């Protein structure tokens, strides 16, 4: 991949940067670029001009007051664009307007999604593949040949003080994905059992019900590998997830999980990165500034909607007001990581890390 800082591009006449078989050429008056693979052009800045002779969108642009950047790339006729994370529309994103913002979709019929990634790629038009990655925690809007902007351009709007853009060139789409994961990190190999059948339900009234399901799976010779315990069963309704088992139903957590694991099943439990105001952990984390803050410096407390509060009895109730763990604080991150160890010692094999989308825009992070 090749990266260029926008601040360095204002007075460029022409410059080239090469990395292996890739080359990025940047020209000025007007500002434009060309990305090449083995001498062949695979991506350029926007070429779509209107009748006045200027491009419909700037190659790179910034609002005068700052906080919003734009960039625009040319698309060939019929050139597809893929990626951008979890979306429920066509795989080819051409013609779509997509927002890279994490939200709970509550279904698959909108553009909302949990797993957004501002990384797009294309097999190109026969001369090589290309990819783009916007490195930002801010919201990115992608107009991928969006007709209101330009049928022949892929443009992005980035809500950020700086534009940090990576471009990738390679022989194949697989090479682009390889370059992207080389940059951002690759997951460790997963254990074989994790690829099997996971059995979950909205709620188990008691641990004995979960144990009975484990026995029934084996009696019916269903080749399951993991039994997932819902939060309504494992955690107290008022304190919710705070790394402490519900004392009424899990007086002996290790012994209870052992009865499930005796059926050759792994155990998964549910968690989320919020701490109920009713849990002693809330004040402990607040005192260490491990929670997101309001503009006034107090712990940011938010309320859930009812859909997040499934209980062990199978109906929904509003979850308690909660603080939000501030993972931008290295000490808070380290605490969260290490706090799981007692759960693993009790016999937990996997964690269902849910939610995480309730991060208010006005919250103050470390």
NORMO-V38510 format. One record per residue. N is the residue number from 0. PHI is phi in radians with two decimals (* if undefined). Layout:
BEGIN
n->N phi->PHI
n->N phi->PHI
END
This chain:
BEGIN
n->0 phi->*
n->1 phi->-2.15
n->2 phi->-2.14
n->3 phi->-2.35
n->4 phi->-1.49
n->5 phi->-1.08
n->6 phi->-1.10
n->7 phi->-1.57
n->8 phi->-1.78
n->9 phi->-1.21
n->10 phi->-1.97
n->11 phi->-1.35
n->12 phi->-1.56
n->13 phi->-2.86
n->14 phi->-2.49
n->15 phi->-2.30
n->16 phi->-2.28
n->17 phi->-2.02
n->18 phi->-2.52
n->19 phi->1.10
n->20 phi->-1.54
n->21 phi->-1.68
n->22 phi->-2.54
n->23 phi->-2.02
n->24 phi->-1.94
n->25 phi->-2.09
n->26 phi->-2.19
n->27 phi->-1.99
n->28 phi->0.96
n->29 phi->-1.51
n->30 phi->-1.12
n->31 phi->-2.78
n->32 phi->-2.48
n->33 phi->-2.50
n->34 phi->-1.83
n->35 phi->-2.13
n->36 phi->-2.28
n->37 phi->0.90
n->38 phi->1.50
n->39 phi->-1.73
n->40 phi->-1.30
n->41 phi->-1.97
n->42 phi->-2.73
n->43 phi->-2.32
n->44 phi->-1.20
n->45 phi->-0.93
n->46 phi->-2.09
n->47 phi->-1.26
n->48 phi->-1.91
n->49 phi->-1.63
n->50 phi->-1.13
n->51 phi->-1.49
n->52 phi->1.57
n->53 phi->-1.98
n->54 phi->-1.20
n->55 phi->-1.12
n->56 phi->-2.32
n->57 phi->-1.24
n->58 phi->-0.97
n->59 phi->-2.37
n->60 phi->-2.55
n->61 phi->-2.54
n->62 phi->-1.10
n->63 phi->-1.02
n->64 phi->-1.41
n->65 phi->1.38
n->66 phi->1.51
n->67 phi->-2.61
n->68 phi->-1.96
n->69 phi->-2.30
n->70 phi->-2.57
n->71 phi->-2.46
n->72 phi->-2.16
n->73 phi->-1.43
n->74 phi->-2.08
n->75 phi->-1.37
n->76 phi->-1.05
n->77 phi->1.28
n->78 phi->-1.24
n->79 phi->-1.44
n->80 phi->-2.33
n->81 phi->-2.12
n->82 phi->1.77
n->83 phi->1.24
n->84 phi->1.46
n->85 phi->-1.30
n->86 phi->-2.43
n->87 phi->-1.87
n->88 phi->-1.75
n->89 phi->-1.04
n->90 phi->-1.10
n->91 phi->-1.34
n->92 phi->-1.48
n->93 phi->-1.02
n->94 phi->1.60
n->95 phi->-1.79
n->96 phi->-1.94
n->97 phi->-2.17
n->98 phi->-1.93
n->99 phi->-1.53
n->100 phi->-2.44
n->101 phi->-1.41
n->102 phi->-2.53
n->103 phi->-1.36
n->104 phi->-1.24
n->105 phi->0.92
n->106 phi->2.52
n->107 phi->-2.14
n->108 phi->-1.96
n->109 phi->-2.33
n->110 phi->-1.44
n->111 phi->-1.26
n->112 phi->-2.85
n->113 phi->-1.31
n->114 phi->-1.96
n->115 phi->-1.48
n->116 phi->-2.48
n->117 phi->-1.37
n->118 phi->-2.16
n->119 phi->-2.13
n->120 phi->-2.58
n->121 phi->-2.54
n->122 phi->-1.23
n->123 phi->1.39
n->124 phi->-2.03
n->125 phi->1.96
n->126 phi->-1.82
n->127 phi->2.52
n->128 phi->-1.72
n->129 phi->-2.48
n->130 phi->-2.62
n->131 phi->-2.30
n->132 phi->-2.44
n->133 phi->-1.66
n->134 phi->-1.56
n->135 phi->-2.82
n->136 phi->-1.52
n->137 phi->-1.45
n->138 phi->-1.35
n->139 phi->-2.12
n->140 phi->-1.85
n->141 phi->-1.92
n->142 phi->-1.76
n->143 phi->-1.61
n->144 phi->1.09
n->145 phi->-1.20
n->146 phi->-1.09
n->147 phi->-1.27
n->148 phi->-1.86
n->149 phi->-3.00
n->150 phi->-1.08
n->151 phi->-1.86
n->152 phi->-2.49
n->153 phi->-1.93
n->154 phi->-2.06
n->155 phi->-2.21
n->156 phi->-2.02
n->157 phi->-2.07
n->158 phi->-1.49
n->159 phi->-2.82
n->160 phi->-1.28
n->161 phi->-2.35
n->162 phi->-1.80
n->163 phi->-2.01
n->164 phi->-2.06
n->165 phi->-1.93
n->166 phi->-2.05
n->167 phi->-2.15
n->168 phi->-2.32
n->169 phi->-2.95
n->170 phi->-1.30
n->171 phi->-2.43
n->172 phi->-1.00
n->173 phi->-1.04
n->174 phi->-1.19
n->175 phi->-1.16
n->176 phi->-1.11
n->177 phi->-1.08
n->178 phi->-1.15
n->179 phi->-1.12
n->180 phi->-1.26
n->181 phi->-1.11
n->182 phi->-1.32
n->183 phi->-1.67
n->184 phi->1.98
n->185 phi->-2.13
n->186 phi->-1.25
n->187 phi->-1.23
n->188 phi->-1.02
n->189 phi->-1.60
n->190 phi->-1.18
n->191 phi->-1.01
n->192 phi->-1.10
n->193 phi->-1.22
n->194 phi->-1.58
n->195 phi->-1.51
n->196 phi->-1.44
n->197 phi->-1.81
n->198 phi->-1.86
n->199 phi->-2.48
n->200 phi->-2.57
n->201 phi->-1.06
n->202 phi->-2.86
n->203 phi->-1.85
n->204 phi->-1.07
n->205 phi->-2.48
n->206 phi->-1.03
n->207 phi->-1.07
n->208 phi->-1.14
n->209 phi->-1.16
n->210 phi->-1.11
n->211 phi->-1.13
n->212 phi->-1.14
n->213 phi->-1.03
n->214 phi->-1.13
n->215 phi->-1.18
n->216 phi->-1.03
n->217 phi->-1.28
n->218 phi->-1.08
n->219 phi->-1.63
n->220 phi->1.00
n->221 phi->-1.53
n->222 phi->-1.36
n->223 phi->-1.51
n->224 phi->-2.09
n->225 phi->-2.38
n->226 phi->-1.96
n->227 phi->-1.77
n->228 phi->-1.72
n->229 phi->-1.25
n->230 phi->-1.15
n->231 phi->-1.13
n->232 phi->-1.48
n->233 phi->-1.35
n->234 phi->-2.04
n->235 phi->-1.16
n->236 phi->-1.13
n->237 phi->-1.54
n->238 phi->-1.55
n->239 phi->0.94
n->240 phi->-1.35
n->241 phi->-2.48
n->242 phi->1.23
n->243 phi->-2.05
n->244 phi->-1.16
n->245 phi->-1.08
n->246 phi->-1.14
n->247 phi->-1.28
n->248 phi->-1.84
n->249 phi->-2.24
n->250 phi->-1.13
n->251 phi->-2.27
n->252 phi->-0.97
n->253 phi->-1.09
n->254 phi->-1.16
n->255 phi->-1.15
n->256 phi->-1.14
n->257 phi->-1.08
n->258 phi->-1.20
n->259 phi->-1.29
n->260 phi->-1.20
n->261 phi->-1.11
n->262 phi->-1.62
n->263 phi->1.02
n->264 phi->-2.16
n->265 phi->-1.51
n->266 phi->-2.04
n->267 phi->-2.03
n->268 phi->-2.13
n->269 phi->-1.76
n->270 phi->-2.52
n->271 phi->-2.56
n->272 phi->-1.51
n->273 phi->-2.13
n->274 phi->-2.17
n->275 phi->-1.04
n->276 phi->-1.16
n->277 phi->-1.52
n->278 phi->-1.63
n->279 phi->-0.99
n->280 phi->-1.13
n->281 phi->-1.03
n->282 phi->-1.16
n->283 phi->-1.08
n->284 phi->-1.26
n->285 phi->-1.10
n->286 phi->-1.16
n->287 phi->-1.68
n->288 phi->1.00
n->289 phi->-1.66
n->290 phi->-1.99
n->291 phi->-1.06
n->292 phi->-2.03
n->293 phi->-1.43
n->294 phi->-1.07
n->295 phi->-1.56
n->296 phi->1.60
n->297 phi->-1.61
n->298 phi->-1.00
n->299 phi->-1.33
n->300 phi->-1.95
n->301 phi->-2.23
n->302 phi->-1.91
n->303 phi->-1.39
n->304 phi->-1.64
n->305 phi->-1.16
n->306 phi->-1.11
n->307 phi->-1.48
n->308 phi->-1.95
n->309 phi->-1.06
n->310 phi->-1.89
n->311 phi->-1.21
n->312 phi->-1.72
n->313 phi->1.53
n->314 phi->-2.02
n->315 phi->-1.76
n->316 phi->-2.46
n->317 phi->-1.19
n->318 phi->-1.33
n->319 phi->-1.18
n->320 phi->-1.00
n->321 phi->-2.50
n->322 phi->-1.60
n->323 phi->-2.14
n->324 phi->-1.10
n->325 phi->-1.65
n->326 phi->-1.34
n->327 phi->-1.38
n->328 phi->-1.52
n->329 phi->-0.99
n->330 phi->-1.22
n->331 phi->-1.16
n->332 phi->-1.06
n->333 phi->-1.12
n->334 phi->-1.09
n->335 phi->-1.05
n->336 phi->-1.02
n->337 phi->-1.32
n->338 phi->-1.16
n->339 phi->-1.33
n->340 phi->-0.95
n->341 phi->-1.04
n->342 phi->-1.14
n->343 phi->-1.14
n->344 phi->-1.17
n->345 phi->-1.32
n->346 phi->2.10
n->347 phi->-1.19
n->348 phi->-1.85
n->349 phi->-2.59
n->350 phi->-2.08
n->351 phi->-1.59
n->352 phi->-1.46
n->353 phi->-1.81
n->354 phi->1.05
n->355 phi->1.78
n->356 phi->-1.51
n->357 phi->-1.45
n->358 phi->-2.08
n->359 phi->-1.07
n->360 phi->-1.15
n->361 phi->-1.66
n->362 phi->-1.27
n->363 phi->-1.87
n->364 phi->-1.77
n->365 phi->-0.98
END
